[in-house]
Amino acid sequence: MSRIGKLPIALPKGVDIKVDEKTNVITVKGPLGELSQKMDPDITTKIEDGHLIVERPTDQKRHRALHGLYRALLANMVKGVSEGFEVKQQLVGVAYKAESQGQLLTLSLGYSHNLVFELPSEIKVETVTEKGKDPIITLKCIDKQLLGQVANKIRSYRKPEPYKGKGIRFVGEEVRKKAGKSADK
């Protein structure tokens, strides 16, 4: 039995789940929004005592893999529509700046030009710049997968380099630094 797949998903108050039997689409609706996911026809779900339970028909390798996958996806959907997800990124480097206007994020990362990144409409962005501290970008969304993709795309513009540690990193991430050149003379 899949360790992840057999865990029940607790449904908070205000979260409704609808299953369309014909198309195998599960829709999760909560206070923050609505998400839907197409599921494999072999995997079934049922609601018991305020918990969502994901079941598989057999112990085939394919069914075992899908069991844990869909349970994790559904758990992320339930958490997303009830609490939401948040990612904070820190810009480390001299004169690195971030500004947001609506769905546009303007980054100044030491290139000859500023980078303008248009965010999807589902994502909310905030930028904080305090004197003497590194600028911080805060991304909020109900869809964990979309949020991770956008955060990694922003990070890819200037990954942390191993000698000085300059670049875009997640808050709390530790960058292993290399020693650099050593003077043997």
C-alpha positions in Angstrom: 0.0 0.0 0.0 1.3 3.4 -0.9 2.3 5.3 2.2 1.2 8.6 0.7 -1.9 7.3 -1.1 -3.5 5.6 1.9 -3.5 8.8 4.0 -6.9 10.5 4.1 -7.2 14.2 3.2 -8.9 16.3 5.8 -11.5 18.7 4.3 -11.6 22.0 6.1 -14.9 23.9 6.5 -15.9 25.8 3.3 -14.3 23.3 0.9 -16.6 21.5 -1.5 -15.5 18.6 -3.8 -17.4 17.6 -7.0 -16.6 14.6 -9.1 -17.8 14.4 -12.7 -18.1 10.6 -13.4 -18.2 11.0 -17.2 -15.0 13.0 -17.7 -13.2 12.0 -14.5 -12.6 15.6 -13.5 -12.5 16.5 -9.8 -13.3 20.1 -8.9 -12.3 21.5 -5.5 -14.0 24.8 -4.5 -13.0 26.8 -1.4 -12.9 30.3 0.0 -9.9 31.3 -2.1 -11.0 29.9 -5.5 -11.6 26.8 -7.5 -9.2 24.2 -9.0 -9.9 21.1 -11.1 -7.9 18.1 -12.0 -8.5 15.3 -14.5 -7.9 11.9 -12.9 -7.2 8.5 -14.3 -10.4 6.4 -14.6 -8.9 3.5 -12.5 -8.4 5.7 -9.4 -11.5 6.3 -7.3 -12.3 8.8 -4.5 -14.9 8.8 -1.7 -15.7 11.2 1.1 -16.1 9.7 4.6 -16.5 11.7 7.9 -15.1 14.9 6.4 -12.1 13.2 4.8 -11.4 12.5 1.2 -10.0 9.0 0.5 -8.2 8.0 -2.7 -8.4 4.3 -3.6 -6.8 2.1 -6.3 -8.2 -1.2 -7.8 -5.2 -3.4 -7.8 -1.5 -3.5 -6.8 -0.1 -3.1 -10.3 2.9 -0.9 -10.5 1.0 1.7 -12.5 -1.9 1.8 -10.1 0.5 2.2 -7.1 2.2 5.1 -8.8 -1.0 6.9 -9.7 -2.4 6.3 -6.2 0.2 8.4 -4.5 0.3 11.0 -7.3 -3.4 11.8 -7.3 -3.6 11.8 -3.5 -0.8 14.4 -3.4 -2.4 16.5 -6.2 -5.7 16.5 -4.4 -4.1 17.4 -1.1 -2.4 20.3 -2.7 -5.7 21.4 -4.3 -7.5 21.3 -1.0 -4.7 23.2 0.8 -4.6 25.7 -2.1 -8.3 26.7 -2.1 -8.4 26.8 1.7 -5.1 28.4 2.7 -3.2 29.2 -0.5 0.6 28.9 -1.2 3.3 31.5 -0.8 6.9 31.7 -2.1 9.4 34.3 -1.1 12.5 35.0 -3.1 15.4 37.2 -2.1 17.6 39.2 -4.6 21.2 39.2 -3.3 23.6 41.5 -5.1 24.6 45.1 -5.4 22.0 47.2 -7.2 19.6 44.2 -7.7 16.1 45.6 -7.7 12.5 44.3 -8.1 9.4 46.3 -8.8 5.9 45.2 -9.4 3.0 46.9 -11.2 -0.1 44.8 -11.5 0.9 41.6 -13.2 4.3 42.9 -14.4 7.5 42.2 -12.5 10.5 44.4 -13.4 13.8 43.0 -12.4 17.2 44.8 -12.4 19.8 42.1 -12.2 23.0 43.6 -13.4 22.3 43.1 -17.1 22.5 46.0 -19.5 18.7 46.1 -19.5 15.8 45.5 -17.1 13.9 42.2 -17.4 10.1 42.5 -17.5 8.3 39.4 -16.6 4.5 39.1 -17.1 2.9 36.9 -14.4 -0.1 34.7 -15.0 -3.4 36.2 -13.7 -3.7 33.6 -10.9 -0.6 34.8 -9.2 -0.4 37.8 -6.9 3.0 39.5 -6.5 4.4 41.9 -3.9 7.9 43.4 -3.7 9.5 44.8 -0.6 12.6 46.9 -0.7 14.0 48.1 2.7 17.2 50.2 3.0 20.1 48.0 4.0 18.3 44.7 3.2 18.0 42.6 0.1 14.8 43.1 -2.0 12.2 40.4 -1.4 9.6 39.1 -4.0 6.5 37.4 -2.5 4.4 35.3 -4.9 1.0 34.0 -3.8 -1.3 31.6 -5.6 -3.8 28.7 -5.0 -2.2 26.4 -7.6 1.1 25.0 -6.2 2.3 23.7 -9.5 1.9 27.0 -11.3 3.5 28.9 -8.4 6.6 26.6 -8.5 7.0 27.0 -12.2 6.8 30.8 -12.1 9.2 31.0 -9.1 11.8 28.8 -10.8 11.4 30.8 -14.0 12.2 34.0 -12.1 15.1 32.3 -10.3 16.5 31.2 -13.7 17.2 34.8 -14.7 20.1 34.9 -12.2 20.8 31.8 -10.2 23.0 32.1 -7.1 26.6 31.8 -8.1 28.9 29.8 -5.8 31.7 32.3 -5.2 29.9 35.4 -3.9 26.4 34.0 -3.5 24.9 36.8 -5.7 21.6 36.0 -7.5 18.0 35.2 -6.8 17.4 32.6 -4.1 14.5 31.4 -2.0 14.3 32.9 1.5 16.0 30.5 3.8 18.0 28.7 1.1 21.6 28.2 1.9 24.1 28.6 -1.0 27.3 26.6 -0.7 30.2 28.8 -1.5 33.5 27.8 -3.0 36.8 29.1 -1.8 37.9 30.7 -5.0 41.6 31.3 -5.9 44.2 30.7 -3.3 47.5 32.6 -3.2 50.4 30.1 -3.0 53.2 32.6 -3.6 
